[in-house]
C-alpha cells in the first residue's frame, strides 16, 4: 500500500506543470511545500447539540520542499482536521471557483463494497483508505495551477483557524439548482451528458468489481480448504505424507495472500471512485454555466420588454393585452406630461438593462473561456490517471494468475515425488 500511495504522490507532483493546454496563472504549491495526511485518530467529544459523539481527525503535515532537496529533514508543521472541515474547504472552492472542476473528497461512508469488507465508517481499514483519499484531495488542489494559489487553502494547511465557515451554503445551493435555459450551449450540454455516462459506467464497473472480489475471496478460501485437507491426509499416510504436507503448505500460503491482494484491489477501486465523484464536479461546472445563461436570458428578456413598452408609450398604443391597456380604456389616455415622465423612467431602465446585459454577456463569455481551459486540463488528467490505473490493475491480475499457476505447479511437483 505504501508503494501505491508513493506512486500516486509522484504522479500528481509530476502533473504540477500545467503544460501547453493548461492555465498559465497561479503556481504549483507542491513545488514549494510537501503535503501529507500522516495519520488518523479516533476521538470522543460533544457535538453542536451537546451530545457525546465519536469522530475521526486527520493529521496534516507540511514542510518546505527546498529543505528536503537540500538534505535537511526538519520537523514538519502539523495540525488536525475533521472530515467536515475538508467538506467546508471544498464547498468554499466550489463557490469561489465555479469554472473549475474541483477535485472530489473520498467517500464519507463506504460504497460498492464486497460483502466481506466492513461498511462501518469507523472501521480502521476504511479510515486508512479515507486518509489516503484526503491526502490525494489536498495534493490535487495543491497541484492545480489556480487553486494552489488560494490563500484560504494555504491557511487550511498551516493555521488552526482557516477562516472557513458555513457562509457559502446559500451560494452553494444556487450552484446546485437546475435552470431551464432557452438557448443552451451545445458544448456544455454534451459535457453534461458525458459526465452522466461516466458516472453510470464507473458505478457499473465498481459493482462488477465488488462481485468479482467476492468470487475471488471464495476461490482463495477454497485453496485454504485444500491445504487443511492435504495436511490432515498427510497425518495418516506414511509414504505420501511428506508430499501431501508440502502441497498443503503451498495451498495455505496462497490462501493467506488474499487479504493483501484485496487490499490492493480496494486501492484501485478508490481510484475509480475518485472519477465517479469527479463526474459530479464536472456537472457542477455545467450547472453554473446554466445559471449564468439563465441570468443573461432573463436580463435580455427584461430589456426587450422595456423597449417594447417604450415604443408603445411613444406611439400611444398598446399592442398587447395588459393592465395598463385596460386602465387606459376605462379612465382615458394619459396626459402628455405623464407620458413624458414615464418615458424618462423607461429610458433609465433601458440604459440600466443594457449595462446589465453587457455585463452578463461578458461574465458568461469569461466563464466559458476559463471553464473550457480547466475542462481540457481535467480531460488530460483523467485520461492519464485512468489509463495508468487500469493498466496497473491488469498487471496485478496477471501477476495474481501467475501465482495461482505457480502454486499448482509446485503442488504437482509434490504429488509427482510421492
C-alpha positions as CSV (number, residue, x, y, z in Angstrom):
1,X,0.0,0.0,0.0
2,X,2.8,2.4,0.8
3,X,4.3,1.9,-2.7
4,X,0.9,2.6,-4.3
5,X,0.5,5.8,-2.2
6,X,4.0,6.9,-3.1
7,X,3.4,6.4,-6.8
8,X,0.2,8.4,-6.6
9,X,2.1,11.3,-4.9
10,X,4.7,11.3,-7.6
11,X,2.1,11.2,-10.4
12,X,0.4,14.3,-9.0
13,X,3.7,16.1,-8.4
14,X,4.8,15.4,-12.0
15,X,1.4,16.7,-13.2
16,X,2.1,20.0,-11.4
17,X,3.4,21.6,-14.6
18,X,0.3,23.0,-16.3
19,X,1.6,22.2,-19.8
20,X,0.7,23.8,-23.1
21,X,-3.1,23.4,-22.7
22,X,-3.5,24.2,-19.0
23,X,-3.9,27.5,-17.4
24,X,-0.8,29.6,-17.0
25,X,-2.0,31.5,-14.0
26,X,-1.0,30.5,-10.5
27,X,1.8,28.4,-9.3
28,X,2.1,24.8,-8.1
29,X,2.2,24.8,-4.3
30,X,3.8,21.3,-4.4
31,X,7.0,22.9,-5.8
32,X,7.3,24.9,-2.5
33,X,5.8,22.6,0.1
34,X,5.5,18.9,0.9
35,X,1.9,18.0,2.0
36,X,0.7,14.8,3.6
37,X,-2.1,13.5,5.7
38,X,0.2,11.4,8.0
39,X,-2.3,9.6,10.3
40,X,-5.9,9.4,11.6
41,X,-7.0,9.3,15.2
42,X,-10.3,8.5,16.7
43,X,-11.6,11.0,19.3
44,X,-14.7,11.5,21.5
45,X,-16.3,14.8,22.3
46,X,-19.5,16.8,22.4
47,X,-21.2,18.0,19.2
48,X,-23.2,21.1,18.5
49,X,-26.3,19.9,20.4
50,X,-24.1,18.9,23.4
51,X,-24.3,15.2,22.8
52,X,-21.4,12.8,23.0
53,X,-20.0,11.6,19.7
54,X,-17.1,9.6,18.3
55,X,-15.3,11.1,15.3
56,X,-12.1,10.8,13.4
57,X,-9.5,13.6,12.9
58,X,-6.6,13.6,10.4
59,X,-3.1,15.0,10.9
60,X,-2.0,17.3,8.1
61,X,1.8,17.7,7.9
62,X,3.6,20.3,5.8
63,X,7.3,21.2,5.3
64,X,9.3,23.3,2.8
65,X,10.2,21.4,-0.3
66,X,13.6,23.0,-0.6
67,X,14.7,21.7,2.8
68,X,14.1,18.1,1.6
69,X,16.1,18.6,-1.6
70,X,19.0,20.1,0.4
71,X,19.2,17.0,2.6
72,X,17.7,18.5,5.7
73,X,14.8,16.8,7.4
74,X,13.1,19.5,9.6
75,X,10.2,18.6,11.9
76,X,7.0,19.2,9.8
77,X,4.3,21.7,10.8
78,X,1.2,19.8,11.7
79,X,-2.5,20.3,12.6
80,X,-5.6,18.1,13.0
81,X,-8.6,18.4,10.8
82,X,-12.0,16.7,10.8
83,X,-13.6,15.4,7.6
84,X,-16.3,18.1,7.9
85,X,-13.6,20.7,7.7
86,X,-12.4,19.2,4.4
87,X,-16.0,19.5,3.2
88,X,-16.1,23.2,4.2
89,X,-12.9,23.8,2.2
90,X,-14.3,22.1,-0.9
91,X,-17.6,24.0,-0.6
92,X,-15.6,27.2,-0.4
93,X,-13.6,26.2,-3.5
94,X,-16.8,25.3,-5.4
95,X,-18.3,28.8,-4.7
96,X,-15.1,30.8,-5.3
97,X,-14.0,28.9,-8.4
98,X,-17.3,27.8,-10.1
99,X,-15.5,27.5,-13.5
100,X,-13.0,24.8,-12.2
101,X,-13.6,21.1,-11.9
102,X,-13.0,20.9,-8.1
103,X,-11.3,17.6,-7.0
104,X,-13.7,15.4,-5.1
105,X,-13.3,14.2,-1.5
106,X,-13.2,10.5,-0.7
107,X,-16.5,8.9,0.3
108,X,-17.8,9.7,3.7
109,X,-19.3,6.2,4.0
110,X,-18.2,3.1,2.2
111,X,-20.0,2.3,-1.1
112,X,-19.7,-0.5,-3.6
113,X,-18.1,-2.8,-1.0
114,X,-17.9,-6.6,-1.3
115,X,-19.6,-8.4,1.5
116,X,-16.5,-9.4,3.5
117,X,-15.5,-5.7,3.8
118,X,-16.8,-3.6,6.6
119,X,-19.0,-0.6,5.6
120,X,-18.6,1.0,9.0
121,X,-17.0,4.4,8.6
122,X,-15.1,3.9,11.9
123,X,-13.5,0.6,10.6
124,X,-9.7,1.0,10.7
125,X,-9.2,-0.2,7.1
126,X,-11.9,2.3,5.8
127,X,-10.4,5.1,7.8
128,X,-7.0,4.4,6.4
129,X,-8.3,4.4,2.8
130,X,-10.1,7.7,3.5
131,X,-6.9,9.2,5.0
132,X,-5.2,8.4,1.7
133,X,-8.1,9.9,-0.2
134,X,-8.0,13.1,1.8
135,X,-4.2,13.4,1.1
136,X,-4.9,12.8,-2.6
137,X,-7.5,15.6,-2.4
138,X,-5.0,18.1,-0.9
139,X,-2.4,17.1,-3.5
140,X,-4.9,17.6,-6.3
141,X,-5.7,21.1,-5.1
142,X,-2.1,21.9,-4.4
143,X,-1.1,20.9,-7.9
144,X,-3.8,22.9,-9.7
145,X,-2.5,26.0,-11.5
146,X,-5.2,28.2,-10.0
147,X,-6.4,26.6,-6.8
148,X,-2.9,26.2,-5.4
149,X,-2.6,30.0,-5.1
150,X,-5.7,30.4,-2.9
151,X,-4.9,32.0,0.4
152,X,-7.7,30.2,2.3
153,X,-6.4,26.8,1.1
154,X,-2.9,27.8,2.3
155,X,-4.3,28.8,5.7
156,X,-6.2,25.5,5.9
157,X,-2.9,23.7,5.6
158,X,-0.9,25.9,8.0
159,X,-3.3,27.6,10.5
160,X,-5.7,26.1,13.0
161,X,-8.2,28.9,12.3
162,X,-8.6,28.8,8.5
163,X,-11.4,31.4,8.1
164,X,-13.8,28.8,6.8
165,X,-17.4,29.0,7.7
166,X,-20.9,27.9,6.5
167,X,-21.4,31.3,4.8
168,X,-21.0,29.7,1.4
169,X,-24.0,27.4,1.9
170,X,-26.6,29.7,0.2
171,X,-24.4,30.3,-2.8
172,X,-23.7,26.6,-3.0
173,X,-27.5,25.9,-3.1
174,X,-27.7,28.4,-6.0
175,X,-25.0,26.5,-7.9
176,X,-26.8,23.2,-7.3
177,X,-30.1,24.5,-8.6
178,X,-31.3,23.5,-12.1
179,X,-32.3,26.2,-14.6
180,X,-34.1,25.7,-17.9
181,X,-32.5,27.8,-20.5
182,X,-33.8,28.6,-24.0
183,X,-30.5,28.5,-25.9
184,X,-28.2,26.1,-24.1
185,X,-24.5,25.9,-25.1
186,X,-24.1,22.7,-27.1
187,X,-20.6,22.0,-25.7
188,X,-21.8,22.1,-22.1
189,X,-24.9,20.0,-22.9
190,X,-22.6,17.4,-24.4
191,X,-20.3,17.7,-21.5
192,X,-23.2,17.1,-19.0
193,X,-24.3,14.1,-21.0
194,X,-20.7,12.7,-21.0
195,X,-20.4,13.2,-17.2
196,X,-23.7,11.3,-16.7
197,X,-22.4,8.5,-18.8
198,X,-19.0,8.5,-17.0
199,X,-20.9,8.3,-13.7
200,X,-23.1,5.4,-14.9
201,X,-20.3,3.3,-16.4
202,X,-17.9,3.8,-13.5
203,X,-20.6,2.8,-11.0
204,X,-21.4,-0.3,-13.0
205,X,-17.6,-1.1,-13.1
206,X,-17.4,-0.8,-9.4
207,X,-20.4,-3.1,-8.8
208,X,-18.9,-5.7,-11.1
209,X,-15.5,-5.4,-9.3
210,X,-17.3,-5.9,-5.9
211,X,-18.9,-9.1,-7.2
212,X,-15.5,-10.3,-8.7
213,X,-13.9,-9.7,-5.3
214,X,-16.5,-11.8,-3.6
215,X,-15.8,-14.7,-6.0
216,X,-12.0,-14.2,-5.7
217,X,-12.2,-14.4,-2.0
218,X,-14.1,-17.7,-2.3
219,X,-11.5,-19.1,-4.7
220,X,-8.7,-18.3,-2.2
221,X,-10.6,-19.8,0.7
222,X,-11.1,-23.0,-1.3
223,X,-7.4,-23.2,-1.6
224,X,-7.3,-22.9,2.2
225,X,-9.7,-25.9,2.4
226,X,-7.3,-27.8,0.1
227,X,-4.4,-27.0,2.4
228,X,-6.3,-28.2,5.5
229,X,-7.4,-31.5,3.8
230,X,-3.9,-32.2,2.5
231,X,-2.4,-31.6,5.9
232,X,-4.9,-33.9,7.7
233,X,-4.4,-36.5,5.0
234,X,-0.7,-36.4,5.4
235,X,-1.1,-37.5,9.0
236,X,-2.5,-40.9,8.0
237,X,-0.2,-41.6,5.1
238,X,3.4,-42.8,5.6
239,X,4.8,-42.9,2.1
240,X,2.7,-39.9,0.7
241,X,2.8,-37.9,3.9
242,X,5.7,-35.5,3.1
243,X,4.3,-34.7,-0.4
244,X,0.8,-34.1,0.8
245,X,2.1,-31.9,3.6
246,X,4.2,-29.8,1.3
247,X,1.3,-29.4,-1.1
248,X,-0.8,-28.3,1.8
249,X,1.7,-25.6,2.8
250,X,1.6,-24.2,-0.8
251,X,-2.2,-24.0,-0.6
252,X,-2.2,-22.4,2.8
253,X,0.3,-19.7,1.7
254,X,-1.7,-19.0,-1.4
255,X,-5.0,-18.7,0.6
256,X,-3.3,-16.4,3.2
257,X,-2.2,-13.9,0.4
258,X,-5.8,-13.0,-0.4
259,X,-6.0,-10.2,2.2
260,X,-3.1,-8.3,0.7
261,X,-4.4,-8.8,-2.8
262,X,-7.9,-7.5,-2.0
263,X,-6.4,-4.6,-0.1
264,X,-4.5,-3.6,-3.3
265,X,-7.8,-4.1,-5.3
266,X,-9.5,-1.7,-2.9
267,X,-6.9,0.9,-3.8
268,X,-7.7,0.6,-7.5
269,X,-11.4,0.8,-6.6
270,X,-10.8,4.0,-4.8
271,X,-9.1,5.5,-7.9
272,X,-12.2,4.6,-9.9
273,X,-14.4,6.1,-7.2
274,X,-12.5,9.4,-7.4
275,X,-13.6,9.7,-11.0
276,X,-17.1,8.6,-10.1
277,X,-17.2,11.7,-7.9
278,X,-15.3,13.8,-10.4
279,X,-18.3,13.3,-12.7
280,X,-20.4,15.2,-10.3
281,X,-17.8,18.0,-10.1
282,X,-18.0,18.3,-13.9
283,X,-21.8,18.6,-13.7
284,X,-21.4,21.4,-11.1
285,X,-19.5,23.4,-13.7
286,X,-22.3,22.8,-16.3
287,X,-24.9,23.9,-13.7
288,X,-23.0,27.2,-13.1
289,X,-23.0,27.8,-16.8
290,X,-26.7,27.2,-16.9
291,X,-27.2,29.7,-14.1
292,X,-25.2,32.4,-16.0
293,X,-27.0,31.7,-19.2
294,X,-30.4,31.8,-17.4
295,X,-29.5,35.2,-15.9
296,X,-28.3,36.5,-19.3
297,X,-31.6,35.4,-21.0
298,X,-33.7,36.8,-18.2
299,X,-31.9,40.2,-18.4
300,X,-32.2,40.2,-22.2
301,X,-35.9,39.4,-22.0
302,X,-36.5,42.1,-19.4
303,X,-34.6,44.6,-21.7
304,X,-36.7,43.6,-24.7
305,X,-39.9,44.1,-22.7
306,X,-38.8,47.6,-21.5
307,X,-38.1,48.6,-25.1
308,X,-41.5,47.4,-26.3
309,X,-43.1,49.4,-23.5
310,X,-41.2,52.4,-24.7
311,X,-42.3,52.0,-28.3
312,X,-45.9,51.6,-27.3
313,X,-45.8,54.6,-24.9
314,X,-44.2,56.8,-27.6
315,X,-46.8,55.7,-30.2
316,X,-49.6,56.0,-27.7
317,X,-50.8,52.4,-28.5
318,X,-50.8,49.2,-26.5
319,X,-50.4,46.2,-28.8
320,X,-50.7,43.5,-26.1
321,X,-53.3,42.9,-23.5
322,X,-52.2,44.4,-20.2
323,X,-53.4,46.1,-17.1
324,X,-52.1,49.3,-18.5
325,X,-54.3,48.9,-21.6
326,X,-57.4,48.2,-19.6
327,X,-56.9,51.3,-17.3
328,X,-56.4,53.5,-20.4
329,X,-59.7,52.4,-21.8
330,X,-61.5,52.7,-18.5
331,X,-60.1,56.1,-17.3
332,X,-58.9,57.7,-20.5
333,X,-55.5,58.3,-22.0
334,X,-52.6,59.7,-20.0
335,X,-51.6,63.4,-20.3
336,X,-48.5,64.3,-22.3
337,X,-46.7,65.2,-19.1
338,X,-47.4,61.8,-17.5
339,X,-46.3,60.0,-20.7
340,X,-43.1,62.1,-20.8
341,X,-42.3,61.2,-17.2
342,X,-42.9,57.5,-17.8
343,X,-40.7,57.6,-21.0
344,X,-37.9,59.1,-19.0
345,X,-38.2,56.3,-16.4
346,X,-38.2,53.7,-19.1
347,X,-35.1,55.3,-20.8
348,X,-33.2,55.0,-17.5
349,X,-34.4,51.4,-17.0
350,X,-33.4,50.6,-20.6
351,X,-29.9,52.1,-20.1
352,X,-29.5,50.0,-16.8
353,X,-30.8,46.9,-18.6
354,X,-28.3,47.4,-21.5
355,X,-25.5,47.6,-19.0
356,X,-26.7,44.5,-17.2
357,X,-27.0,42.6,-20.4
358,X,-23.5,43.6,-21.4
359,X,-22.1,42.7,-18.0
360,X,-23.9,39.3,-18.1
361,X,-22.6,38.6,-21.6
362,X,-19.0,39.4,-20.6
363,X,-19.4,37.3,-17.5
364,X,-20.8,34.3,-19.4
365,X,-18.0,34.6,-22.1
366,X,-15.3,34.8,-19.4
367,X,-16.8,31.8,-17.6
368,X,-16.9,29.7,-20.8
369,X,-13.3,30.7,-21.6
370,X,-11.9,29.8,-18.2
371,X,-14.1,26.7,-17.7
372,X,-13.2,25.2,-21.0
373,X,-9.5,25.6,-20.2
374,X,-9.9,23.7,-17.0
375,X,-12.1,21.1,-18.6
376,X,-9.4,20.4,-21.1
377,X,-6.9,20.1,-18.3
378,X,-9.2,17.8,-16.5
379,X,-9.7,15.6,-19.5
380,X,-6.0,15.2,-19.9
381,X,-5.6,14.3,-16.3
382,X,-8.5,11.8,-16.4
383,X,-7.2,10.0,-19.5
384,X,-3.7,9.7,-17.9
385,X,-4.9,8.6,-14.5
386,X,-7.5,6.0,-15.6
387,X,-5.2,4.6,-18.3
388,X,-2.5,4.2,-15.6
389,X,-4.9,2.7,-13.0
390,X,-6.4,0.2,-15.4
391,X,-3.0,-0.9,-16.8
392,X,-1.7,-1.4,-13.2
393,X,-4.9,-3.3,-12.4
394,X,-4.3,-5.6,-15.4
395,X,-0.7,-6.2,-14.3
396,X,-1.9,-7.1,-10.8
397,X,-4.4,-9.6,-12.2
398,X,-1.8,-11.2,-14.4
399,X,0.6,-11.4,-11.5
400,X,-2.1,-12.9,-9.4
401,X,-2.9,-15.6,-12.0
402,X,0.8,-16.4,-12.4
403,X,1.0,-17.0,-8.6
404,X,-2.0,-19.4,-8.9
405,X,-0.4,-21.3,-11.7
406,X,2.9,-21.5,-9.7
407,X,1.0,-22.9,-6.7
408,X,-0.5,-25.7,-8.7
409,X,2.8,-26.3,-10.5
410,X,4.5,-26.7,-7.0
411,X,1.7,-28.9,-5.9
412,X,2.1,-31.1,-9.0
413,X,5.8,-31.5,-8.2
414,X,5.0,-32.5,-4.6
415,X,2.5,-35.1,-5.9
416,X,5.0,-36.5,-8.5
417,X,7.5,-37.2,-5.7
418,X,5.2,-39.3,-3.7
